Structure formats: structure tokens, C-alpha cells
Amino acid sequence: MGGVPEWGELLDYINNDTHSVILSSLLTIGRPDLDFIGASLIDYCYGLSFSDKSIKGSSATVSPICSSDNESEDLVEFYKIASIISLILNHGSQVKSIKIISQNDRKEKILNLLSLHNFEIEDQLLSSALSQTVWFAMNVASFAMKNDDFYSELMDENGLLSLIYCGSGTSDKEDHGFTPIQDGLKGDLDNERILNVIERLSYLLDKKSYLPQIDSQIKMQCCLVTGEPVDTKCRIEAKDDLYAIKMSQFSERNGRQSVLGDAKGFTTLSPTSYMEYKLRTRIHENSKADMPVLISSPNAVGLFSEIRFSDEKMANKSDFFGLYDICREDKSKLVLNGPEIFSRRLFMARQESFPAKLYDQVEWLDRLIKSVRRTGRPFHVFRGLPTSRPEILYIDCLSPSLKRLIGNKSGFRIEELPTLHDQLILVLSVLDARGSMSLLYGLLDHKMEYRSLCGIKCLLDDYVADKTSQNKMQGISRFAQVSVDMGNRLNKFKVEGKMTTQDNAIITLAHLASKVQKGFNSRNSRGEQLLILTTIMESVRTHVRNRMPMDQSLKNAIAGNIEKKLSGTSYICSSEYRNKQPLLNACIDIADHFVDAIWLPIFNGRMPNHNFKSQVAEIYRVEMLSIYQNRRNEKQDASLTV
């Protein structure tokens, strides 16, 4: 009923025949007890009936059919009495700080009243607590139907149920020894909000100023939308289902308690804002929508730069530019040329929406950066009211994942925009190539950065090769350029010596393998590129499966398998790259290094999981390609010198 109804209001609601569906939900039972309760008739008259559809269903609970149109008056009355008893027995407190009378105590008081009338209820072994309550309510209701005195003492305004519910009854002026249910219920906040909105509109229609009534003893908060002061009781919850507003929505305005990423967000809305967004949910029939935001460009020009039209909807459509219009290059459509910023009044990207999905957020932010660079004006994005910010680009509603990817910052100076743009292009390229977010997050961890760079480069190289083989060349240059950038970052990493001990061990393994395997490039198959590493892992897997000792015998097995794999094939490398060293000796060097520097220190003597093995393979593969590319470059330089 929304709020704290009085006992009489509750009975009127129950007695209203139009609420039969709600009454049936109060008599829900557990499915294991369906056969017993469905076949039982109390006093050969009263029982519950269930639809065939619900009986054949698989849900854990079942609700009976309660139709006042097709039932006798006595049976309908039985339903109503059983429903109100079940409601009183099951109802809990909505205010955790108030400990109301327990369910067992309520049941005990009804049993005591029954004993005064010499009536006992036969216990039944029912598996569900819901079923036990319903069976008890049915027996009490049946006895009330044939005993008028008991009915009056139970159901009247001064009866036992009224005492349990609201504390009224025969002992109204005495200490009950318990807290009634009504004290633990919340008030009707929606009704309070509606009255507040009506009061506000009345003030405005009478041309009077309106000031919110705030309890001075309660810590003041601010409305997310309007910024006006509100009480903490105006905090919204997830079940409010407000259009495009989340209960953990983040904003850096004063008075906001929540922080970015806080699972228990603290968002407050004034009654007016709350009712407005409640109406929007009903209009759109869905609260799942992109986040509405305001884009502010503070550096306005002209003598009356801050003036606003009385009705901006009446302005010429060409006076409004969205982010698409500012970034668009097709001059046949609405597009920003430049001079109009200074020659006439212009509204730029005033109302936009921040997307819900990460990929769309990255694209939207990239358009925002292009708009800033194209117009040369600051763009500040706010979820609620705008505030003064010194940066040329500022967004107060970034999701935790996106903010983490761009350096845990909300504001950016003009010299930081190119780096931010490059980072967004990297994110888009990885996601377009169906890469994992773990690759992007790895770039933020120093220990994982090198292997993440290798993983991204391998991902993009494979994507470019795949699209090239399919002759789908549109947009392929972006992925190729990002791959080149990853290669440059890897080279810088090596020069600065920032790799971890694990990374260096895998790189050394690649150098040793390059002395025995013939050179290849990125167009060769993945199996050929990882030939040596795959042979090593197969040898280790055989040893582990057969529970053989992981010492010198493992080294011998690895060296022998590599020599066998390469001997007499086109994969073997020229001996000049290993200083005329015999092939077997070079294979022994590979085996010794793998067991001593990788198998024991990095793998801890265990087979690695698929994810870790892929990371090792990507570092190995990138290093091998780099070695062979350097060899080709050296040969080319030597031929040019000659």
C-alpha cells in the first residue's frame, strides 16, 4: 500500500474484491507441499485451488487461484481472513534499527487466543516455512468462520491482529511488552515527494521564492541534477528505477559523499528531480539509457557572451552543433567550418549523452577530443551542474574502467591531448581486433607492461595479416600504425632496460633459438614461428605425464628433440649465426637455459596455465621476429655499402 496504513485501511484493502491476485500471493506455498495442501479441505469446506499451469511449472513456490467472481461468499471470506493472518505473521520491519515483535511471538499470541476457545491446530510435517504459515492461517481462518466471538477478538479494530500490527486493541493504554509492526514500516516517501513538488510549483506560480526545508540537525547533501540542498533521506536506491540515473553515479561537486568506483554510491535527488526522472522512466518505458550530460564551453566571446535566448528551441537550427557536426568533414551536411564561432552566436554540443558501453564511451571521448582540437575551445562535461575547471578538457562522469585506461585522470591540459588521443586509438584497435581488456590493463602495471606490449603487437599483426589475406583493406592502416607504435615502445623498453627478470630470461631463450632455426617473418605460420618453443613444451609435457625426473634427463630430452626436429629439414639455420658451433651443442645451450632460467624460477617446476603460456609465447615470438628483421636489415645495409 506504500507507506504506513492504519488497521482499518488495511482491512478495507483486503476486503476489496479487485485485489484478489494480491491476496493469492499472500498465500504462496512451497512446491514440495503442493500435493498435501492442494488436496486438503479444512472442515470439509475450505481449501486452496491451484491452476494446472502452476502445478506443471518448475518454480520453487506456487500461488493459489483466488477469484471472487467464481467462488462462494464463504470461501472468499475464508481467503481474506487467511490472507490477513498470513500477512501479519510474515511481515518484517523495513527499518533495521527497529526490532518489532518476532514471527514466533506473533504466532504464540494467536495460539494463546485459540486455547482460550479450546481449539488446537494439528501439526503437519511441511517442508517449507511459507507452507507452514499458510497452513496455520488456513486453520485459524476456518475456526474464525464458525466462531463469531473468536472472529471479533481476532479481526476487530480492538482485536489481537490489530494489537500486533499497530499496538491498538483491548490493552491500548497498557505496555504491550513488544514493538508493533507498524512502528517498523517506512512512510510513503513518494507521497511526500509529490506534496513537496506541488508546494514548490504553488510558490512559483504565486511568484514567491522557494527555499527547501532542511533539518539543521541532518548533514546536508546536494541534488545531483540541480545542486540544491537536500536531506540525506533523499538518497536514491537501485529499486527506484530512475531514467538514466544510477545510484552510484559519480560527480565531483561539493556535498557529494561518493567516490569513483564506490560500490555503495551515495546519490541524492531533490523531490522535484526525483519525480521528473520517474516520469521519464514511464514515458520511455525503460530506465536503461545513456547518461544525459551537459557540455560546457566556458570561453565565450562577444560583449554579451553569456546572454541566453528566452526560448532556445526557437533559435535557428544552424546555431546548434553536436559533436558529430563539429567532427564531420563532409561539407554537404551540417559541418563546422571555423569562422562561425566568432562571427555569430553559436551553441556547441550543449546537450549530449554519455554512452553506457565501454567501446562507445571511448569513441565518444575521441570525438570530444577532436572537437576541442578543431575549435580550440575548452569542453567540460558534467553529469549535473557545471563548475569552474582550469583544464581544456574535463569529464566528471568517466566510468572506473575508462578512467583507469587513460591514467586515472578526469581533466587534461592542451599538451596532453595528443597522448590521450593515441591511447584511445590503441584501446579502440585492441577492442576492434577482439583483444582482451587484460592486455590494456597490463600496460598500467610495470611488471606486466612489456608482455602486454608484446601481446598487443602479436594481436594486431595477426589481425592485419588475416584481413590482408581476405583482401579487406579498409581501415587496416590504423591497426598497422598502432602495431608499429607498439614496436617502437618495445625498442624503447629494451634501450632503457626496464624488462623484468622473467622477460629477460624469455628474450635470452629467443636469442639462443635464433642460432639454430632459420629466419622467418610475420607472414610465416604461427607454428613455424613457435617451432622451438613448442618442441620444448612438448618434451616437458611428456616428462610430467610420465613422472620422470626433472633434472639432467629433461635437459637431454629437450636438446635431443630440438636436434631431431631440425636435422635434415629446411628449418635449420646456417652455422655462421652460432659461430660454427655444432647443432647439438647449440641445442644443449637452449635446454640448459630453459631448465635453469625458466622451468624452475618462472614456471616453479610446473606446467603453466594457458594464459601464462600464451604470454611467454608472445614475448618469444616478438623477440624472434625482431632478431630476424635486424639480420635482414644488416644484410641490406652491407649490400648497399658494397
C-alpha positions in Angstrom: 0.0 0.0 0.0 3.1 2.3 0.0 3.6 3.8 3.5 2.1 3.0 6.9 -1.6 2.3 6.6 -3.9 2.1 9.6 -5.5 -1.1 10.6 -8.9 -0.1 9.1 -7.3 0.9 5.8 -5.5 -2.4 5.7 -8.8 -4.3 6.2 -10.5 -2.2 3.6 -7.8 -3.0 1.1 -8.1 -6.8 1.9 -11.9 -6.7 1.5 -11.7 -5.0 -1.9 -12.6 -7.8 -4.4 -10.4 -6.2 -7.1 -7.2 -7.2 -5.1 -7.8 -11.0 -5.4 -4.4 -11.5 -7.2 -2.5 -9.8 -4.4 -4.4 -11.8 -1.8 -3.4 -15.1 -3.6 0.3 -14.1 -3.4 0.0 -13.8 0.4 -1.0 -17.5 0.4 2.1 -18.7 -1.6 3.4 -22.1 -0.5 6.4 -24.2 -1.3 6.1 -26.6 -4.2 7.1 -29.8 -2.2 3.9 -29.2 -0.1 1.6 -28.6 -3.1 0.2 -32.2 -3.1 -0.8 -32.0 0.6 -2.3 -28.5 0.7 -3.9 -28.7 -2.7 -5.8 -31.9 -1.7 -6.7 -30.8 1.9 -10.1 -29.4 2.9 -10.4 -27.9 6.4 -13.8 -28.8 7.9 -14.7 -30.3 4.5 -15.3 -26.8 3.2 -12.2 -24.6 2.9 -9.1 -25.2 0.8 -6.8 -23.6 -1.8 -7.0 -24.3 -5.5 -4.1 -24.1 -8.0 -4.1 -23.7 -11.7 -2.9 -26.5 -14.0 -0.2 -24.2 -15.4 1.3 -23.5 -11.9 1.2 -27.2 -11.0 3.1 -28.2 -14.1 5.7 -25.4 -13.6 9.1 -25.8 -12.0 9.3 -22.8 -9.7 10.1 -23.2 -6.0 6.8 -21.6 -4.9 3.2 -21.7 -6.1 0.4 -19.2 -5.6 -3.3 -20.3 -5.4 -6.2 -19.0 -7.5 -8.4 -16.5 -5.7 -11.2 -15.3 -7.9 -14.1 -13.6 -6.1 -16.3 -14.0 -9.3 -16.5 -17.7 -9.3 -16.3 -18.6 -5.6 -18.9 -18.7 -2.9 -19.1 -15.8 -0.4 -17.9 -18.0 2.5 -14.9 -19.2 0.5 -14.0 -15.6 -0.5 -14.2 -14.6 3.2 -12.0 -17.5 4.1 -9.4 -16.4 1.6 -9.5 -12.8 3.0 -9.1 -13.9 6.7 -6.3 -16.4 5.8 -4.5 -13.7 3.8 -4.5 -11.0 6.5 -3.3 -13.6 9.1 -0.5 -14.7 6.7 0.4 -11.1 6.1 0.6 -10.3 9.8 2.7 -13.4 10.5 5.2 -12.8 7.6 5.6 -9.1 7.6 9.1 -7.8 8.6 10.4 -4.4 9.5 11.7 -2.1 6.8 13.7 -0.1 9.3 16.6 -2.2 10.6 17.1 -0.1 13.8 13.5 -1.0 15.0 13.2 -4.5 16.4 9.5 -5.4 16.0 7.7 -8.4 17.5 9.1 -11.6 16.1 7.1 -14.1 14.0 7.2 -16.7 16.7 5.9 -14.3 19.3 3.0 -13.3 16.9 2.1 -17.0 16.3 2.3 -17.7 20.0 -0.2 -14.9 20.8 -2.7 -16.3 18.3 -2.2 -19.8 19.7 -2.9 -18.5 23.2 -6.2 -16.9 22.0 -7.1 -20.2 20.3 -6.5 -22.1 23.5 -8.9 -19.8 25.4 -11.6 -21.1 22.9 -10.4 -24.7 23.4 -9.2 -25.1 19.8 -5.9 -26.7 18.8 -4.3 -26.9 15.4 -2.9 -30.3 14.3 0.7 -30.1 13.3 1.7 -31.2 9.9 5.2 -32.1 8.5 5.6 -29.4 5.9 9.0 -28.7 4.3 8.6 -25.0 3.5 8.3 -22.2 6.1 5.8 -20.5 3.8 3.7 -23.6 3.7 3.7 -23.9 7.5 2.5 -20.3 7.8 -0.2 -20.7 5.2 -1.5 -23.9 6.8 -1.6 -22.2 10.2 -3.5 -19.2 8.7 -6.0 -21.5 6.9 -6.8 -23.4 10.2 -7.2 -20.1 12.1 -9.4 -18.7 9.4 -11.6 -21.8 9.3 -12.2 -21.6 13.1 -12.9 -17.8 12.8 -15.6 -18.6 10.2 -17.6 -20.7 12.6 -16.9 -18.9 15.9 -18.1 -15.3 16.0 -16.6 -14.5 19.3 -13.1 -15.6 18.2 -13.6 -13.7 14.9 -14.3 -10.5 16.8 -11.4 -10.9 19.2 -9.1 -11.6 16.3 -10.2 -9.3 13.5 -11.9 -6.2 15.0 -10.4 -2.8 15.5 -9.6 -3.7 19.1 -8.7 -7.3 18.2 -5.5 -9.3 18.6 -4.2 -8.8 15.0 -4.7 -5.0 15.4 -2.7 -5.1 18.6 0.2 -7.0 16.8 0.0 -4.7 13.8 -0.4 -1.1 15.3 -0.4 -1.5 19.0 -4.1 -0.6 19.4 -6.6 -3.0 20.9 -8.0 -4.0 24.3 -4.9 -3.0 26.1 -4.2 0.2 24.3 -3.2 2.1 27.4 -1.0 -0.6 28.8 2.6 -1.6 28.0 2.4 -4.3 25.3 5.9 -5.6 26.0 6.7 -5.5 22.3 7.1 -3.2 19.3 4.2 -3.5 16.8 4.7 -4.0 13.1 3.5 -0.5 12.1 6.4 1.1 14.0 8.9 -0.7 11.8 7.4 0.5 8.5 8.6 3.3 6.3 6.5 6.3 5.5 5.3 6.9 1.9 8.3 8.8 0.5 6.7 9.1 -2.9 3.6 10.8 -1.5 5.9 13.1 0.5 7.8 14.0 -2.7 4.6 14.7 -4.6 3.4 17.0 -1.9 6.8 18.7 -1.9 6.6 19.2 -5.7 3.1 20.6 -5.5 4.2 23.0 -2.8 7.1 24.2 -4.9 5.0 24.8 -8.0 2.5 26.7 -5.9 5.2 29.0 -4.7 6.5 29.6 -8.2 3.0 30.2 -9.7 2.4 32.8 -6.9 5.7 34.4 -7.9 7.2 33.7 -4.5 10.7 32.4 -3.7 11.0 28.8 -2.7 13.6 27.5 -0.2 13.8 23.8 0.6 13.0 22.9 4.2 16.2 21.2 5.5 16.6 19.8 9.0 19.6 21.6 10.5 20.4 18.5 12.6 20.9 16.4 9.5 24.0 16.6 7.4 23.1 18.4 4.2 23.7 17.0 0.7 23.2 18.3 -2.8 20.8 17.2 -5.5 22.7 15.5 -8.4 20.7 17.4 -11.1 20.0 20.9 -9.7 22.6 21.2 -6.9 20.1 22.4 -4.4 20.5 21.3 -0.7 18.6 18.2 0.3 18.3 15.9 3.3 20.1 12.5 3.4 16.7 10.8 3.2 16.6 11.9 -0.4 19.2 9.3 -1.2 18.1 7.2 -4.1 18.2 3.4 -4.3 18.6 0.9 -7.2 14.9 -0.1 -7.0 13.8 3.5 -7.7 14.4 2.7 -11.4 15.1 6.3 -12.5 15.7 7.2 -16.1 19.5 7.1 -16.9 20.5 7.7 -13.2 22.4 5.1 -11.3 22.5 5.1 -7.5 26.4 5.2 -7.6 26.5 8.0 -10.2 29.7 10.0 -9.7 30.2 13.7 -9.6 32.9 15.9 -8.1 30.6 18.7 -6.9 30.7 19.8 -3.3 28.5 17.9 -0.9 28.9 14.6 -2.7 30.0 11.7 -0.4 30.6 9.0 -3.0 33.9 8.4 -4.7 34.6 6.8 -8.1 34.2 3.1 -8.0 32.4 3.0 -4.7 30.0 0.1 -4.8 27.8 1.8 -2.2 27.2 5.0 -4.0 25.6 8.0 -2.3 23.4 9.9 -4.8 20.7 12.3 -3.7 17.9 13.9 -5.7 15.6 16.7 -4.7 11.9 15.7 -4.7 11.4 17.7 -8.0 14.3 15.9 -9.8 13.2 12.5 -8.5 9.7 12.9 -9.8 10.9 14.3 -13.1 13.1 11.3 -13.8 10.4 8.9 -12.5 8.1 10.3 -15.2 10.9 10.0 -17.8 11.1 6.3 -17.0 7.4 5.9 -17.6 7.5 7.9 -20.8 10.4 5.8 -22.3 9.2 2.6 -20.7 12.8 1.8 -19.7 15.3 3.2 -17.3 18.3 1.7 -19.1 19.5 4.6 -21.2 22.7 6.6 -21.9 23.6 9.1 -19.3 22.5 12.7 -20.2 25.3 15.2 -19.8 25.9 18.9 -20.3 28.9 20.1 -22.3 30.1 23.5 -21.2 32.5 25.7 -23.2 33.4 28.5 -20.8 35.5 30.7 -23.1 32.6 32.6 -24.7 33.3 35.7 -26.8 31.5 38.9 -27.5 30.1 41.8 -25.4 27.0 39.8 -24.3 28.6 36.3 -24.5 26.7 35.0 -21.5 23.2 36.0 -22.7 20.7 33.2 -23.3 17.6 33.1 -25.6 14.3 33.1 -23.7 13.4 30.0 -25.7 16.4 28.3 -27.3 14.1 26.0 -29.2 13.1 28.9 -31.4 16.7 29.5 -32.5 17.9 28.7 -36.0 18.8 25.0 -36.2 22.2 26.0 -37.8 23.0 27.7 -34.5 23.3 24.3 -32.8 26.3 21.9 -33.3 26.6 18.5 -31.8 29.9 16.6 -31.5 29.2 14.8 -34.8 28.7 18.1 -36.6 31.9 19.5 -35.2 34.0 16.5 -36.2 32.3 15.9 -39.6 34.4 16.5 -42.7 31.6 16.1 -45.3 30.7 19.7 -46.2 27.4 18.8 -47.9 26.0 18.3 -44.4 25.9 20.4 -41.2 29.6 20.9 -40.5 31.8 23.3 -38.6 34.0 25.5 -40.8 35.5 27.7 -38.1 34.7 31.4 -38.7 31.1 31.0 -37.5 32.5 30.6 -33.9 33.4 34.3 -33.9 31.0 35.8 -36.5 27.7 34.9 -34.8 26.1 33.3 -31.7 26.7 29.6 -31.7 25.6 26.7 -29.4 28.1 23.9 -29.5 27.3 20.4 -28.2 25.1 21.7 -25.4 23.2 18.5 -24.7 24.8 15.2 -25.3 24.5 11.7 -23.8 27.4 9.6 -22.4 27.1 6.0 -23.6 26.8 3.0 -21.3 29.2 0.6 -23.1 32.9 1.0 -22.8 33.6 0.9 -26.5 31.0 3.6 -27.2 32.5 5.6 -24.4 35.9 5.5 -26.0 34.5 6.6 -29.4 32.6 9.4 -27.8 35.6 10.7 -25.9 37.7 10.6 -29.1 35.1 12.8 -30.8 35.2 15.1 -27.9 39.0 15.4 -28.2 38.6 16.1 -32.0 36.1 18.8 -31.2 38.4 20.5 -28.7 41.3 20.5 -31.1 39.2 21.6 -34.0 37.6 24.6 -32.3 40.4 25.5 -29.9 37.9 25.9 -27.1 37.6 24.1 -23.8 35.0 21.4 -23.4 33.8 20.5 -19.9 31.4 17.6 -19.5 29.2 17.4 -16.4 26.6 15.0 -15.2 24.8 17.7 -13.2 25.6 21.4 -12.7 28.8 22.8 -14.3 31.7 24.0 -12.1 34.8 26.1 -13.0 37.7 24.0 -14.2 41.2 25.0 -15.4 41.7 22.2 -17.9 40.9 22.5 -21.6 39.1 19.1 -21.4 37.3 17.8 -18.3 34.8 15.0 -17.8 33.3 14.3 -14.4 31.3 11.1 -15.3 34.0 8.7 -16.6 33.4 5.1 -15.7 36.1 3.5 -13.5 37.4 1.2 -16.3 37.8 4.0 -18.8 39.3 6.4 -16.3 41.9 3.7 -15.4 42.8 3.3 -19.0 43.6 7.0 -19.5 45.7 7.4 -16.4 43.1 7.9 -13.6 42.5 11.5 -14.6 39.4 13.5 -15.3 41.0 16.7 -16.6 43.6 17.2 -19.4 45.7 20.2 -20.5 46.1 21.0 -24.1 49.6 19.5 -24.4 48.2 16.2 -23.1 45.5 15.8 -25.7 47.7 14.1 -28.4 48.9 11.4 -25.9 45.3 10.9 -24.8 44.1 10.6 -28.4 46.8 8.0 -29.1 45.8 6.0 -26.0 42.2 6.0 -27.2 43.2 4.8 -30.7 45.1 2.0 -29.0 42.1 0.9 -26.9 39.8 1.0 -30.0 42.3 -1.0 -32.1 42.7 -3.7 -29.4 38.9 -4.0 -28.9 38.2 -4.0 -32.7 40.8 -6.8 -33.1 38.8 -8.7 -30.4 41.6 -8.4 -27.8 41.2 -8.8 -24.1 40.8 -5.9 -21.6 43.6 -7.6 -19.6 46.1 -6.6 -22.3 45.1 -2.9 -21.9 45.1 -3.1 -18.1 48.6 -4.8 -18.2 50.0 -1.6 -19.7 49.3 0.1 -16.4 51.4 -2.4 -14.4 55.2 -2.0 -14.7 55.7 -5.8 -14.2 53.2 -6.6 -16.9 53.8 -3.8 -19.3 56.4 -5.5 -21.6 54.5 -8.7 -22.0 51.3 -6.7 -22.6 53.0 -4.7 -25.4 54.2 -8.0 -26.9 50.6 -9.4 -26.7 49.1 -6.3 -28.4 51.7 -6.3 -31.2 51.0 -10.0 -31.9 47.3 -9.5 -31.8 47.4 -6.6 -34.3 49.9 -8.2 -36.6 47.7 -11.3 -36.8 44.6 -9.2 -37.4 46.4 -7.2 -40.2 47.6 -10.5 -41.8 44.2 -12.0 -41.6 42.4 -9.0 -43.2 45.1 -8.7 -45.9 44.6 -12.4 -46.9 40.9 -11.7 -47.1 41.6 -8.6 -49.2 39.7 -6.4 -46.7 42.0 -3.4 -46.6 39.6 -0.7 -45.5 40.8 0.8 -42.2 43.7 -1.6 -42.0 46.3 1.2 -41.9 45.2 2.2 -38.3 46.0 -1.3 -37.0 49.3 -1.4 -38.8 50.3 2.0 -37.4 49.4 1.0 -33.8 51.5 -2.1 -34.3 54.4 0.0 -35.4 53.9 2.2 -32.3 54.0 -0.9 -30.1 57.2 -2.0 -31.7 58.8 1.4 -31.0 57.7 1.3 -27.4 59.2 -2.2 -27.1 62.5 -0.9 -28.5 62.5 2.0 -26.1 61.8 -0.5 -23.3 64.9 -2.5 -24.3 67.1 0.5 -24.5 66.1 1.7 -21.1 66.4 -1.8 -19.7 63.0 -1.8 -17.9 62.2 -5.5 -18.5 61.8 -7.9 -15.6 64.0 -10.9 -14.9 61.3 -13.2 -16.3 61.1 -11.1 -19.5 64.9 -11.2 -20.0 65.0 -14.9 -19.5 62.5 -15.5 -22.3 64.3 -13.0 -24.5 67.6 -14.9 -24.0 65.8 -18.1 -24.9 64.7 -16.5 -28.2 68.3 -15.4 -29.0 69.6 -19.0 -28.4 66.8 -20.4 -30.6 67.6 -17.9 -33.4 71.0 -19.6 -33.7 69.5 -22.9 -34.7 66.3 -22.0 -36.6 66.2 -20.4 -40.0 64.9 -16.9 -40.2 61.2 -16.1 -40.8 58.9 -13.1 -40.9 55.4 -12.3 -39.7 53.8 -13.8 -42.8 55.1 -17.3 -41.8 52.7 -19.5 -39.9 52.4 -19.3 -36.2 53.5 -22.9 -35.9 56.8 -22.2 -37.7 57.4 -19.1 -35.6 57.0 -21.0 -32.3 58.7 -24.2 -33.6 61.5 -24.4 -31.0 59.3 -23.3 -28.0 56.6 -25.8 -28.9 59.2 -28.6 -29.1 60.5 -27.6 -25.7 57.0 -27.6 -24.1 56.1 -31.0 -25.7 59.2 -32.5 -24.2 58.3 -31.1 -20.8 54.7 -32.3 -21.0 56.0 -35.9 -21.8 58.3 -35.8 -18.8 55.5 -34.6 -16.5 53.0 -37.1 -17.8 55.4 -40.0 -17.3 56.5 -38.6 -13.9 60.2 -38.7 -15.0 62.9 -36.8 -13.0 63.0 -33.1 -14.0 66.8 -32.7 -13.9 69.5 -33.6 -16.4 67.3 -36.1 -18.1 64.9 -33.3 -19.0 67.7 -31.2 -20.5 68.8 -34.2 -22.6 65.3 -34.8 -23.8 64.8 -31.2 -24.8 68.2 -31.0 -26.6 67.6 -34.3 -28.4 64.1 -33.4 -29.6 65.2 -30.0 -30.9 68.1 -31.6 -32.9 65.8 -34.3 -34.2 63.2 -31.6 -35.2 65.7 -29.5 -37.2 68.1 -32.1 -38.6 67.7 -32.7 -42.3 64.9 -30.0 -42.7 64.7 -26.5 -44.2 64.2 -25.0 -40.7 67.8 -25.4 -39.7 69.8 -22.2 -39.6 73.3 -21.5 -41.1 76.1 -22.3 -38.7 77.6 -18.9 -39.2 75.0 -17.5 -36.7 76.3 -19.8 -34.0 80.0 -19.3 -34.7 80.3 -22.7 -36.4 79.1 -24.4 -33.2 77.7 -27.9 -33.8 73.9 -28.1 -33.8 73.7 -30.5 -30.8 75.8 -28.1 -28.7 73.6 -25.2 -29.5 70.5 -27.3 -28.7 72.1 -28.2 -25.3 72.6 -24.5 -24.6 68.9 -23.9 -25.2 67.9 -26.8 -22.9 70.2 -25.7 -20.1 68.9 -22.2 -20.2 65.3 -23.2 -20.3 65.5 -25.6 -17.3 67.8 -23.4 -15.2 66.3 -19.9 -16.0 62.7 -20.6 -17.0 61.4 -24.0 -15.9 62.5 -23.7 -12.2 62.5 -19.9 -11.5 59.5 -18.9 -13.6 57.3 -22.0 -14.0 58.2 -23.3 -10.5 58.7 -26.7 -11.9 55.0 -27.0 -13.1 53.2 -26.8 -16.4 52.0 -23.2 -16.8 48.3 -22.4 -17.4 47.1 -21.4 -20.9 47.2 -17.7 -20.2 50.7 -17.6 -18.9 51.9 -19.9 -21.6 50.4 -17.5 -24.2 52.3 -14.6 -22.7 55.6 -16.4 -22.8 54.9 -17.4 -26.5 54.1 -13.8 -27.4 57.4 -12.4 -25.8 59.3 -15.2 -27.5 57.7 -14.6 -30.9 58.1 -10.8 -30.9 61.8 -11.2 -30.0 62.4 -13.8 -32.7 60.8 -11.6 -35.4 62.9 -8.6 -34.2 66.1 -10.7 -34.4 65.4 -11.8 -37.9 64.4 -8.4 -39.0 67.7 -6.9 -37.7 69.6 -9.6 -39.7 67.8 -8.7 -42.9 68.5 -5.0 -42.2 72.2 -5.7 -41.7 72.4 -7.7 -44.9 70.6 -4.9 -46.8 73.0 -2.3 -45.4 76.0 -4.4 -46.2 74.8 -4.8 -49.8 74.3 -1.1 -50.2 77.8 -0.4 -48.8 79.4 -2.7 -51.4 
